[in-house]
Each structure stands twice: as structure tokens, then as C-alpha cells.
Amino acid sequence: MALFPHIELEGTRPSALAEALGISKQAVGQLVDDLQAMGIVERRADPTDRRARLVCFTEAGFESMLQGLEHLRAMDRWMREDLGDDLDALHDILERIVKRLDEVE
């Protein structure tokens, strides 16, 4: 799942995924292998450089991603109904915590 936000709709090179996640290309390769075995992603030739490969969502993977986003929206609606404006305050606090943690690294 960590790869999902970094895979562009037209596909993303594994080296770019490794850089975005801060992990090795070999680790990305293993994650892509696992997702490919599940039918979520596939490797395709890069049309701009036939030697390079792109990691792309399969149709089923794209549908799964859309379903996941809908679940997140539903959770947001549910939390907003329950917490109201406090949800925005919580979001701001969590963003500040993440920013502070990024500064420590």
C-alpha cells in the first residue's frame, strides 16, 4: 500500500518509487512482485525509453484504488459527523507532528 500514492496513472519507474519511499530498488522490486502476483500492478515498457520499465496499475488495481479512496471518504464523513470542527483541529495537529518528525530525521 505504501507504493500506491507514488504510482502515477501513466506509470512510474521503479527507481522513482524507491526514491520516493526512501528504500532500495531491490525492496521496491519485491513490493512490485508481490502486488503483481495479486493482480494490482503490472510492469510495462516505458514508451519514452524502451529499455526502462514502468509500474502501472492494472484495471483491477485501479478499481481497488478507487474503492479504497471511497472508503477513506466515507471514514472522513463519519468522523466529521462525530467530531465536527474538531476533526480539522486534529488534522492540523497531526500535520505539525509529522512535520516535526520529518525535521528530526
All heavy atoms as an XYZ file, in Angstrom:
830
protein
N       0.822     -1.199      0.000
C       0.000      0.000      0.000
C       0.865      1.261      0.000
O       0.418      2.293     -0.471
C      -0.932     -0.001      1.209
C      -1.903     -1.156      1.283
S      -3.449     -0.946      0.419
C      -4.036      0.610      0.924
N       2.070      1.158      0.521
C       2.930      2.338      0.579
C       3.275      2.846     -0.820
O       3.546      4.032     -0.998
C       4.207      2.023      1.355
N       3.240      1.966     -1.800
C       3.563      2.363     -3.167
C       2.437      3.150     -3.832
O       2.695      4.001     -4.686
C       3.836      1.128     -4.029
C       5.117      0.360     -3.805
C       5.151     -0.862     -4.714
C       6.327      1.225     -4.055
N       1.201      2.864     -3.476
C       0.043      3.398     -4.196
C       0.097      4.899     -4.448
O      -0.117      5.328     -5.571
C      -1.252      3.041     -3.478
C      -1.709      1.620     -3.710
C      -0.826      0.617     -4.075
C      -3.024      1.287     -3.546
C      -1.245     -0.687     -4.279
C      -3.469     -0.014     -3.744
C      -2.572     -0.995     -4.123
N       0.350      5.728     -3.420
C       0.321      7.172     -3.692
C       1.419      7.649     -4.641
O       1.340      8.751     -5.172
C       0.511      7.819     -2.321
C       0.465      6.736     -1.324
C       0.591      5.439     -2.035
N       2.421      6.824     -4.866
C       3.559      7.230     -5.675
C       3.501      6.708     -7.113
O       4.354      7.042     -7.922
C       4.857      6.773     -5.013
C       5.002      7.277     -3.612
N       5.291      8.595     -3.324
C       4.828      6.656     -2.414
C       5.321      8.749     -2.014
N       5.039      7.601     -1.446
N       2.500      5.881     -7.412
C       2.363      5.349     -8.767
C       1.475      6.294     -9.567
O       0.295      6.451     -9.278
C       1.771      3.927     -8.756
C       2.674      2.972     -7.966
C       1.582      3.422    -10.190
C       2.088      1.582     -7.782
N       2.066      6.943    -10.547
C       1.322      7.852    -11.417
C       0.377      7.041    -12.297
O       0.639      5.867    -12.581
C       2.283      8.658    -12.292
C       3.281      9.502    -11.522
C       2.624     10.681    -10.812
O       1.599     11.176    -11.316
O       3.143     11.093     -9.773
N      -0.694      7.650    -12.747
C      -1.666      6.930    -13.566
C      -1.054      6.398    -14.857
O      -1.436      5.333    -15.340
C      -2.875      7.819    -13.868
C      -3.732      8.174    -12.656
C      -4.887      9.065    -13.066
C      -4.234      6.921    -11.947
N      -0.077      7.124    -15.412
C       0.574      6.648    -16.633
C       1.737      5.706    -16.332
O       2.369      5.189    -17.237
C       1.059      7.828    -17.489
C       2.153      8.662    -16.862
C       1.661      9.718    -15.868
O       0.443      9.862    -15.679
O       2.515     10.398    -15.272
N       2.015      5.482    -15.054
C       3.078      4.574    -14.631
C       4.267      5.322    -14.057
O       4.456      6.512    -14.330
N       5.042      4.622    -13.261
C       6.200      5.215    -12.591
C       7.353      4.219    -12.626
O       7.150      3.026    -12.418
C       5.849      5.553    -11.125
O       4.697      6.394    -11.108
C       7.000      6.262    -10.431
N       8.530      4.721    -12.887
C       9.715      3.851    -12.881
C      10.011      3.371    -11.456
O       9.865      4.131    -10.494
C      10.924      4.591    -13.438
C      10.823      4.841    -14.916
C      12.087      5.456    -15.437
N      11.964      5.692    -16.877
C      12.936      6.165    -17.614
N      14.093      6.470    -17.071
N      12.748      6.345    -18.906
N      10.470      2.132    -11.336
C      10.812      1.610    -10.014
C      11.845      2.457     -9.267
O      11.755      2.618     -8.050
C      11.362      0.207    -10.313
C      10.696     -0.173    -11.596
C      10.570      1.110    -12.369
N      12.788      3.044     -9.998
C      13.801      3.882     -9.345
C      13.162      5.106     -8.696
O      13.568      5.537     -7.617
C      14.885      4.305    -10.334
O      14.309      5.002    -11.427
N      12.133      5.673     -9.347
C      11.424      6.822     -8.768
C      10.633      6.394     -7.528
O      10.545      7.148     -6.555
C      10.493      7.446     -9.805
N      10.066      5.188     -7.558
C       9.353      4.679     -6.379
C      10.320      4.479     -5.217
O      10.011      4.831     -4.083
C       8.646      3.359     -6.715
C       7.509      3.454     -7.724
C       7.024      2.064     -8.116
C       6.375      4.291     -7.170
N      11.485      3.931     -5.516
C      12.489      3.716     -4.472
C      12.901      5.037     -3.841
O      12.988      5.152     -2.611
C      13.709      2.998     -5.050
N      13.113      6.041     -4.684
C      13.498      7.357     -4.171
C      12.381      7.972     -3.327
O      12.631      8.504     -2.246
C      13.853      8.282     -5.333
C      14.371      9.624     -4.877
C      14.797     10.500     -6.046
O      15.225      9.962     -7.082
O      14.699     11.733     -5.903
N      11.149      7.877     -3.802
C      10.020      8.469     -3.079
C       9.816      7.810     -1.716
O       9.453      8.477     -0.744
C       8.744      8.354     -3.908
N      10.065      6.512     -1.653
C       9.861      5.780     -0.402
C      11.108      5.731      0.471
O      11.039      5.329      1.630
C       9.400      4.354     -0.698
C       8.003      4.234     -1.291
C       7.759      2.827     -1.804
C       6.965      4.622     -0.252
N      12.240      6.099     -0.095
C      13.489      6.047      0.666
C      13.943      4.623      0.944
O      14.499      4.338      1.999
N      13.687      3.730     -0.030
C      14.110      2.342      0.109
C      14.893      1.932     -1.137
O      14.938      2.662     -2.129
C      12.913      1.391      0.334
C      11.931      1.428     -0.845
C      12.185      1.741      1.628
C      10.776      0.445     -0.730
N      15.494      0.753     -1.090
C      16.310      0.298     -2.213
C      15.442     -0.119     -3.398
O      14.259     -0.436     -3.252
C      17.179     -0.891     -1.782
O      16.366     -2.027     -1.554
N      16.063     -0.139     -4.576
C      15.367     -0.604     -5.773
C      14.977     -2.075     -5.624
O      13.936     -2.497     -6.119
C      16.254     -0.422     -7.007
C      16.462      1.017     -7.409
C      17.316      1.079     -8.659
C      18.113      2.350     -8.681
N      19.051      2.405     -9.796
N      15.814     -2.829     -4.921
C      15.520     -4.246     -4.703
C      14.267     -4.402     -3.844
O      13.430     -5.274     -4.111
C      16.705     -4.964     -4.038
C      17.928     -5.083     -4.920
C      18.766     -3.800     -4.976
O      18.518     -2.831     -4.263
N      19.764     -3.789     -5.844
N      14.128     -3.558     -2.822
C      12.938     -3.618     -1.972
C      11.695     -3.253     -2.764
O      10.640     -3.886     -2.629
C      13.102     -2.697     -0.765
N      11.807     -2.238     -3.625
C      10.684     -1.864     -4.489
C      10.351     -3.031     -5.410
O       9.176     -3.358     -5.616
C      10.985     -0.586     -5.303
C       9.996     -0.411     -6.445
C      10.965      0.622     -4.397
N      11.370     -3.659     -5.950
C      11.148     -4.807     -6.832
C      10.346     -5.895     -6.145
O       9.436     -6.482     -6.745
N      10.643     -6.158     -4.875
C       9.913     -7.181     -4.125
C       8.462     -6.753     -3.901
O       7.543     -7.549     -4.066
C      10.592     -7.459     -2.781
C       9.915     -8.555     -1.987
C       9.895     -9.880     -2.713
O      10.925    -10.367     -3.151
N       8.723    -10.478     -2.851
N       8.262     -5.470     -3.542
C       6.899     -4.977     -3.355
C       6.106     -5.071     -4.657
O       4.940     -5.491     -4.660
C       6.920     -3.528     -2.856
C       7.432     -3.299     -1.440
C       7.596     -1.802     -1.181
C       6.496     -3.908     -0.423
N       6.740     -4.686     -5.749
C       6.067     -4.745     -7.054
C       5.773     -6.198     -7.419
O       4.673     -6.508     -7.898
C       6.903     -4.042     -8.146
C       6.329     -4.302     -9.536
C       6.971     -2.541     -7.867
N       6.719     -7.102     -7.169
C       6.475     -8.527     -7.430
C       5.238     -9.012     -6.670
O       4.388     -9.716     -7.228
C       7.675     -9.378     -7.015
C       8.868     -9.243     -7.940
O       8.707     -8.728     -9.076
O       9.971     -9.650     -7.521
N       5.147     -8.636     -5.397
C       4.002     -9.051     -4.571
C       2.692     -8.489     -5.110
O       1.692     -9.208     -5.220
C       4.203     -8.617     -3.117
C       5.352     -9.337     -2.421
O       5.830    -10.368     -2.950
O       5.772     -8.858     -1.350
N       2.688     -7.201     -5.454
C       1.476     -6.574     -5.983
C       1.119     -7.133     -7.363
O      -0.061     -7.272     -7.695
C       1.636     -5.056     -6.044
C       1.678     -4.334     -4.699
C       2.042     -2.864     -4.890
C       0.341     -4.461     -3.973
N       2.143     -7.463     -8.145
C       1.896     -8.040     -9.458
C       1.271     -9.430     -9.302
O       0.338     -9.777    -10.050
C       3.195     -8.113    -10.246
C       2.998     -8.428    -11.709
C       4.251     -8.179    -12.537
O       5.323     -7.910    -12.017
N       4.112     -8.271    -13.841
N       1.738    -10.202     -8.350
C       1.164    -11.533     -8.101
C      -0.304    -11.438     -7.689
O      -1.087    -12.347     -7.954
C       1.981    -12.263     -7.030
N      -0.682    -10.322     -7.055
C      -2.073    -10.113     -6.642
C      -2.918     -9.487     -7.753
O      -4.116     -9.284     -7.583
C      -2.122     -9.216     -5.401
C      -1.584     -9.874     -4.155
S      -1.830     -8.833     -2.698
C      -0.376     -7.813     -2.763
N      -2.280     -9.146     -8.882
C      -3.013     -8.556     -9.997
C      -3.302     -7.073     -9.824
O      -4.144     -6.515    -10.517
N      -2.574     -6.397     -8.929
C      -2.804     -4.976     -8.654
C      -2.006     -4.087     -9.597
O      -2.495     -3.064    -10.052
C      -2.448     -4.641     -7.186
C      -3.238     -5.516     -6.208
C      -2.625     -3.157     -6.892
C      -4.726     -5.270     -6.205
N      -0.769     -4.474     -9.880
C       0.087     -3.690    -10.783
C       0.691     -4.618    -11.828
O       0.655     -5.843    -11.696
C       1.225     -2.941    -10.032
C       0.674     -1.972     -9.009
C       2.208     -3.909     -9.407
N       1.255     -3.985    -12.841
C       1.998     -4.715    -13.863
C       3.176     -3.855    -14.294
O       3.189     -2.648    -14.075
C       1.105     -5.044    -15.057
C       0.551     -3.822    -15.771
C      -0.470     -4.170    -16.834
O      -0.709     -5.363    -17.073
O      -1.019     -3.224    -17.431
N       4.151     -4.507    -14.868
C       5.293     -3.793    -15.433
C       5.062     -3.664    -16.939
O       4.710     -4.629    -17.598
C       6.580     -4.549    -15.150
C       6.993     -4.542    -13.692
C       8.232     -5.421    -13.498
N       8.782     -5.329    -12.170
C       8.525     -6.188    -11.191
N       7.689     -7.193    -11.380
N       9.094     -6.046    -10.012
N       5.290     -2.450    -17.450
C       5.146     -2.190    -18.883
C       6.399     -1.489    -19.388
O       7.089     -0.824    -18.626
C       3.956     -1.261    -19.156
C       2.616     -1.827    -18.807
C       1.526     -0.852    -19.194
N       0.250     -1.250    -18.623
C      -0.731     -0.416    -18.366
N      -0.610      0.868    -18.617
N      -1.859     -0.856    -17.847
N       6.629     -1.604    -20.676
C       7.736     -0.862    -21.289
C       7.414      0.626    -21.230
O       6.272      1.038    -21.428
C       7.934     -1.302    -22.730
N       8.415      1.432    -20.926
C       8.271      2.886    -20.912
C       8.270      3.362    -22.367
O       9.237      3.133    -23.090
C       9.433      3.511    -20.137
C       9.313      5.013    -19.978
O       8.618      5.660    -20.788
O       9.931      5.549    -19.040
N       7.195      4.024    -22.824
C       7.149      4.447    -24.228
C       8.212      5.488    -24.586
O       8.540      5.656    -25.756
C       5.739      5.023    -24.388
C       5.241      5.282    -23.014
C       5.985      4.368    -22.094
N       8.776      6.166    -23.579
C       9.811      7.159    -23.856
C      11.208      6.549    -23.855
O      12.158      7.182    -24.310
C       9.770      8.314    -22.831
O      10.077      7.804    -21.526
C       8.408      8.975    -22.828
N      11.346      5.323    -23.339
C      12.635      4.640    -23.275
C      12.356      3.150    -23.158
O      12.092      2.656    -22.065
C      13.448      5.143    -22.081
C      14.809      4.478    -21.959
O      15.093      3.529    -22.729
O      15.579      4.884    -21.073
N      12.404      2.465    -24.267
C      12.023      1.043    -24.306
C      12.872      0.157    -23.386
O      12.478     -0.952    -23.056
C      12.079      0.508    -25.742
C      11.018      1.082    -26.624
C       9.689      0.522    -26.233
N       8.636      1.089    -27.063
C       7.374      0.840    -26.884
N       6.999      0.034    -25.936
N       6.476      1.388    -27.650
N      14.032      0.640    -22.985
C      14.864     -0.144    -22.067
C      14.333     -0.075    -20.647
O      14.589     -0.957    -19.846
C      16.311      0.353    -22.089
C      16.995      0.154    -23.426
C      18.304      0.887    -23.466
N      18.013      2.337    -23.374
C      18.890      3.260    -23.049
N      20.124      2.936    -22.796
N      18.530      4.526    -22.995
N      13.587      0.974    -20.341
C      13.080      1.188    -18.979
C      11.701      0.552    -18.827
O      10.982      0.333    -19.797
C      12.996      2.683    -18.686
N      11.343      0.260    -17.592
C      10.045     -0.314    -17.271
C       9.268      0.672    -16.411
O       9.853      1.464    -15.672
C      10.190     -1.633    -16.513
C      11.065     -2.668    -17.202
C      10.517     -3.174    -18.493
N       9.396     -4.076    -18.257
C       8.597     -4.541    -19.193
N       8.796     -4.193    -20.441
N       7.618     -5.338    -18.912
N       7.948      0.610    -16.522
C       7.064      1.401    -15.684
C       6.209      0.461    -14.849
O       5.790     -0.595    -15.328
C       6.136      2.279    -16.527
C       6.773      3.390    -17.350
C       5.700      4.061    -18.209
C       7.449      4.403    -16.452
N       5.952      0.855    -13.624
C       4.993      0.146    -12.786
C       3.667      0.854    -12.966
O       3.572      2.066    -12.761
C       5.432      0.172    -11.298
C       4.386     -0.498    -10.420
C       6.796     -0.487    -11.128
N       2.656      0.107    -13.403
C       1.337      0.674    -13.697
C       0.263     -0.134    -12.969
O       0.410     -1.335    -12.754
C       1.051      0.604    -15.189
S       2.278      1.404    -16.221
N      -0.824      0.533    -12.645
C      -1.969     -0.184    -12.094
C      -2.622     -1.010    -13.198
O      -2.749     -0.550    -14.337
C      -3.020      0.794    -11.542
C      -2.626      1.424    -10.240
C      -2.270      2.761    -10.194
C      -2.618      0.697     -9.065
C      -1.917      3.362     -9.000
C      -2.259      1.279     -7.870
C      -1.910      2.616     -7.830
N      -3.052     -2.208    -12.852
C      -3.910     -2.966    -13.752
C      -5.313     -2.367    -13.632
O      -5.570     -1.529    -12.752
C      -3.970     -4.444    -13.355
O      -4.519     -4.535    -12.032
C      -2.598     -5.112    -13.414
N      -6.215     -2.790    -14.478
C      -7.594     -2.307    -14.372
C      -8.164     -2.667    -12.998
O      -8.792     -1.836    -12.341
C      -8.454     -2.897    -15.484
C      -9.838     -2.284    -15.553
C     -10.623     -2.763    -16.762
O     -10.024     -3.016    -17.819
O     -11.846     -2.874    -16.618
N      -7.909     -3.897    -12.557
C      -8.392     -4.323    -11.236
C      -7.723     -3.518    -10.124
O      -8.364     -3.159     -9.132
C      -8.137     -5.815    -11.037
N      -6.444     -3.224    -10.290
C      -5.729     -2.430     -9.295
C      -6.258     -1.018     -9.212
O      -6.404     -0.448     -8.125
N      -6.555     -0.439    -10.371
C      -7.107      0.913    -10.405
C      -8.475      0.939     -9.724
O      -8.777      1.834     -8.937
C      -7.197      1.395    -11.858
C      -7.635      2.813    -11.984
C      -6.786      3.855    -11.651
C      -8.903      3.123    -12.443
C      -7.191      5.178    -11.754
C      -9.321      4.432    -12.553
C      -8.464      5.466    -12.203
N      -9.302     -0.060    -10.003
C     -10.615     -0.155     -9.355
C     -10.464     -0.312     -7.844
O     -11.206      0.299     -7.068
C     -11.429     -1.310     -9.938
C     -11.916     -1.064    -11.337
C     -12.853      0.127    -11.440
O     -13.713      0.301    -10.555
O     -12.720      0.890    -12.418
N      -9.501     -1.117     -7.411
C      -9.251     -1.293     -5.978
C      -8.840      0.021     -5.330
O      -9.277      0.346     -4.226
C      -8.148     -2.332     -5.744
O      -8.579     -3.596     -6.141
N      -7.996      0.783     -6.041
C      -7.568      2.070     -5.518
C      -8.767      3.008     -5.374
O      -8.921      3.690     -4.361
C      -6.517      2.697     -6.424
C      -6.015      4.033     -5.913
S      -4.849      4.846     -7.022
C      -5.824      5.059     -8.488
N      -9.638      3.039     -6.376
C     -10.828      3.891     -6.304
C     -11.742      3.475     -5.153
O     -12.287      4.330     -4.441
C     -11.594      3.851     -7.631
C     -10.906      4.508     -8.823
C     -11.760      4.339    -10.075
C     -10.605      5.970     -8.555
N     -11.903      2.178     -4.954
C     -12.712      1.694     -3.828
C     -12.084      2.105     -2.504
O     -12.786      2.505     -1.573
C     -12.866      0.177     -3.892
C     -13.769     -0.293     -4.999
C     -13.801     -1.810     -5.106
O     -13.173     -2.522     -4.339
N     -14.526     -2.305     -6.102
N     -10.757      2.008     -2.414
C     -10.067      2.424     -1.193
C     -10.272      3.900     -0.911
O     -10.501      4.299      0.234
N     -10.202      4.718     -1.957
C     -10.427      6.157     -1.783
C     -11.852      6.438     -1.322
O     -12.078      7.318     -0.485
C     -10.123      6.908     -3.081
C      -8.649      6.977     -3.475
C      -8.510      7.572     -4.875
C      -7.855      7.769     -2.461
N     -12.811      5.688     -1.845
C     -14.202      5.869     -1.408
C     -14.366      5.491      0.061
O     -15.073      6.159      0.805
C     -15.156      5.064     -2.286
C     -16.613      5.275     -1.935
C     -17.033      6.749     -1.867
O     -16.608      7.543     -2.728
O     -17.780      7.109     -0.939
N     -13.670      4.440      0.484
C     -13.707      4.064      1.909
C     -13.113      5.179      2.776
O     -13.642      5.486      3.850
C     -12.969      2.747      2.152
C     -13.704      1.548      1.667
N     -14.902      1.133      2.200
C     -13.415      0.671      0.687
C     -15.315      0.048      1.572
N     -14.430     -0.242      0.642
N     -12.024      5.781      2.300
C     -11.424      6.886      3.050
C     -12.373      8.077      3.134
O     -12.499      8.712      4.188
C     -10.101      7.311      2.414
C      -8.939      6.341      2.574
C      -7.740      6.810      1.765
C      -8.570      6.174      4.039
N     -13.057      8.372      2.029
C     -14.042      9.467      2.043
C     -15.178      9.165      3.019
O     -15.634     10.041      3.739
C     -14.601      9.708      0.637
C     -13.676     10.476     -0.260
C     -14.396     10.877     -1.563
N     -13.482     10.897     -2.664
C     -13.204      9.871     -3.476
N     -13.823      8.741     -3.351
N     -12.319     10.016     -4.434
N     -15.632      7.909      3.032
C     -16.703      7.514      3.948
C     -16.245      7.655      5.398
O     -17.004      8.130      6.255
C     -17.152      6.080      3.655
N     -15.001      7.268      5.671
C     -14.469      7.418      7.030
C     -14.387      8.888      7.410
O     -14.702      9.262      8.542
C     -13.089      6.764      7.147
C     -13.135      5.264      7.192
S     -11.482      4.517      7.258
C     -10.767      5.306      8.674
N     -13.970      9.727      6.455
C     -13.887     11.161      6.718
C     -15.274     11.726      7.046
O     -15.427     12.495      7.997
C     -13.279     11.896      5.526
C     -13.089     13.373      5.807
O     -12.245     13.712      6.657
O     -13.798     14.185      5.171
N     -16.286     11.328      6.263
C     -17.655     11.804      6.534
C     -18.119     11.357      7.914
O     -18.692     12.131      8.673
C     -18.628     11.296      5.459
C     -18.490     11.995      4.121
C     -19.618     11.629      3.158
N     -19.693     10.209      2.851
C     -19.037      9.618      1.847
N     -18.241     10.333      1.065
N     -19.159      8.334      1.628
N     -17.850     10.096      8.230
C     -18.253      9.537      9.526
C     -17.570     10.285     10.672
O     -18.208     10.664     11.649
C     -17.918      8.048      9.546
C     -18.043      7.402     10.875
C     -19.197      7.114     11.544
C     -16.977      6.963     11.702
N     -18.902      6.513     12.741
C     -17.548      6.409     12.856
C     -15.586      6.969     11.574
C     -16.769      5.875     13.884
C     -14.821      6.440     12.596
C     -15.417      5.906     13.735
N     -16.268     10.516     10.533
C     -15.531     11.214     11.585
C     -15.977     12.667     11.684
O     -16.087     13.218     12.777
C     -14.026     11.111     11.325
C     -13.492      9.713     11.525
S     -11.755      9.547     11.102
C     -10.992     10.512     12.365
N     -16.250     13.292     10.537
C     -16.693     14.684     10.545
C     -18.050     14.807     11.231
O     -18.300     15.754     11.971
C     -16.753     15.225      9.123
C     -16.909     16.725      9.072
C     -16.471     17.313      7.753
N     -15.088     17.087      7.388
C     -14.040     17.736      7.909
N     -14.231     18.637      8.851
N     -12.822     17.494      7.501
N     -18.947     13.841     11.000
C     -20.247     13.847     11.686
C     -20.055     13.739     13.190
O     -20.760     14.377     13.961
C     -21.115     12.682     11.197
C     -21.655     12.855      9.804
C     -22.337     11.591      9.287
O     -22.508     10.622     10.062
O     -22.679     11.574      8.089
N     -19.096     12.925     13.592
C     -18.870     12.678     15.009
C     -18.058     13.789     15.675
O     -18.351     14.183     16.797
C     -18.155     11.330     15.170
C     -18.367     10.710     16.527
O     -19.486     10.839     17.065
O     -17.415     10.101     17.040
N     -17.044     14.308     14.980
C     -16.114     15.258     15.591
C     -16.323     16.703     15.147
O     -15.821     17.620     15.799
C     -14.672     14.853     15.282
C     -14.224     13.494     15.820
C     -12.838     13.173     15.316
C     -14.277     13.462     17.331
N     -16.986     16.906     14.024
C     -17.226     18.263     13.540
C     -15.923     19.008     13.299
O     -14.971     18.480     12.722
N     -15.874     20.263     13.772
C     -14.690     21.106     13.562
C     -13.455     20.575     14.274
O     -12.327     20.924     13.915
C     -14.967     22.539     14.020
C     -15.964     23.250     13.112
O     -16.111     22.822     11.948
O     -16.585     24.221     13.571
N     -13.654     19.736     15.292
C     -12.507     19.150     15.990
C     -11.657     18.301     15.048
O     -10.462     18.140     15.265
C     -12.958     18.303     17.179
C     -13.517     19.140     18.318
O     -13.236     20.357     18.357
O     -14.231     18.580     19.170
N     -12.278     17.759     13.993
C     -11.523     16.960     13.033
C     -10.479     17.818     12.321
O      -9.347     17.388     12.111
C     -12.454     16.299     12.018
C     -11.783     15.376     11.008
C     -11.073     14.218     11.708
C     -12.813     14.846     10.020
N     -10.846     19.049     11.974
C      -9.877     19.947     11.333
C      -8.730     20.275     12.280
O      -7.563     20.296     11.873
C     -10.567     21.236     10.872
C     -11.554     20.996      9.746
O     -11.301     20.089      8.919
O     -12.576     21.696      9.703
N      -9.048     20.502     13.549
C      -8.008     20.786     14.545
C      -7.095     19.574     14.703
O      -5.868     19.716     14.773
C      -8.641     21.173     15.872
N      -7.684     18.389     14.745
C      -6.888     17.165     14.857
C      -5.974     17.015     13.645
O      -4.788     16.689     13.786
C      -7.808     15.950     14.988
C      -7.127     14.584     14.996
C      -6.169     14.466     16.175
C      -8.174     13.484     15.045
N      -6.499     17.272     12.471
C      -5.709     17.188     11.245
C      -4.523     18.144     11.303
O      -3.389     17.775     10.970
C      -6.600     17.501     10.037
C      -5.908     17.346      8.730
N      -5.336     18.399      8.071
C      -5.673     16.254      7.963
C      -4.779     17.970      6.954
N      -4.977     16.677      6.862
N      -4.751     19.378     11.751
C      -3.669     20.361     11.854
C      -2.597     19.906     12.837
O      -1.400     20.035     12.570
C      -4.219     21.726     12.276
C      -5.084     22.379     11.205
O      -4.982     21.968     10.022
O      -5.865     23.289     11.547
N      -3.029     19.354     13.962
C      -2.074     18.865     14.966
C      -1.245     17.723     14.393
O      -0.014     17.695     14.547
C      -2.816     18.423     16.248
C      -3.382     19.651     16.967
C      -1.904     17.620     17.167
C      -4.382     19.315     18.059
N      -1.893     16.781     13.713
C      -1.163     15.654     13.138
C      -0.187     16.106     12.062
O       0.924     15.575     11.973
C      -2.144     14.617     12.581
C      -2.972     13.880     13.630
C      -4.041     13.027     12.955
C      -2.091     13.042     14.541
N      -0.560     17.090     11.260
C       0.371     17.626     10.255
C       1.593     18.244     10.923
O       2.712     18.080     10.435
C      -0.329     18.672      9.383
C      -1.146     18.088      8.273
C      -1.670     19.143      7.311
O      -1.793     20.329      7.696
O      -1.953     18.773      6.170
N       1.384     18.960     12.026
C       2.522     19.564     12.738
C       3.423     18.479     13.324
O       4.655     18.605     13.298
C       2.025     20.505     13.834
C       1.394     21.762     13.250
C       1.227     22.919     14.220
N       1.065     22.604     15.603
C      -0.062     22.794     16.312
N      -1.141     23.296     15.730
N      -0.107     22.511     17.591
N       2.833     17.409     13.833
C       3.629     16.303     14.381
C       4.466     15.665     13.279
O       5.672     15.426     13.458
C       2.718     15.259     15.064
C       2.138     15.835     16.355
C       3.483     13.964     15.336
C       1.048     14.989     16.982
N       3.854     15.404     12.126
C       4.590     14.800     11.011
C       5.713     15.721     10.561
O       6.841     15.276     10.317
C       3.628     14.461      9.849
C       4.404     14.100      8.589
C       2.693     13.321     10.247
N       5.439     17.004     10.459
C       6.470     17.961     10.056
C       7.633     17.940     11.055
O       8.800     17.934     10.665
C       5.881     19.362      9.954
C       6.860     20.390      9.460
C       6.212     21.761      9.312
C       7.228     22.770      8.841
N       6.660     24.116      8.777
N       7.310     17.926     12.333
C       8.357     17.909     13.364
C       9.162     16.623     13.274
O      10.400     16.638     13.390
C       7.720     18.057     14.733
C       8.673     18.110     15.905
C       9.551     19.371     15.936
N       8.806     20.600     15.941
C       8.458     21.273     17.037
N       8.772     20.820     18.211
N       7.798     22.405     16.926
N       8.514     15.496     13.047
C       9.220     14.215     12.916
C      10.116     14.215     11.687
O      11.219     13.665     11.729
C       8.220     13.063     12.865
C       7.484     12.757     14.159
C       6.402     11.715     13.929
C       8.438     12.302     15.252
N       9.665     14.823     10.605
C      10.489     14.909      9.395
C      11.743     15.741      9.656
O      12.809     15.461      9.098
C       9.705     15.525      8.230
C       8.702     14.560      7.624
O       8.830     13.342      7.856
O       7.798     15.030      6.899
N      11.626     16.752     10.495
C      12.779     17.606     10.826
C      13.811     16.822     11.628
O      15.010     17.072     11.517
C      12.329     18.839     11.600
C      11.519     19.813     10.771
C      10.884     20.904     11.599
O      11.011     20.898     12.846
O      10.227     21.782     11.004
N      13.361     15.879     12.444
C      14.267     15.078     13.288
C      15.084     14.117     12.437
O      16.244     13.866     12.720
C      13.463     14.305     14.366
C      14.342     13.349     15.124
C      12.779     15.277     15.314
N      14.474     13.581     11.386
C      15.170     12.612     10.530
C      16.243     13.307      9.814
O      17.195     13.382      9.520
C      14.204     11.998      9.524
C      13.170     11.136     10.175
C      12.189     10.563      9.158
O      12.267     10.901      7.979
O      11.350      9.775      9.545
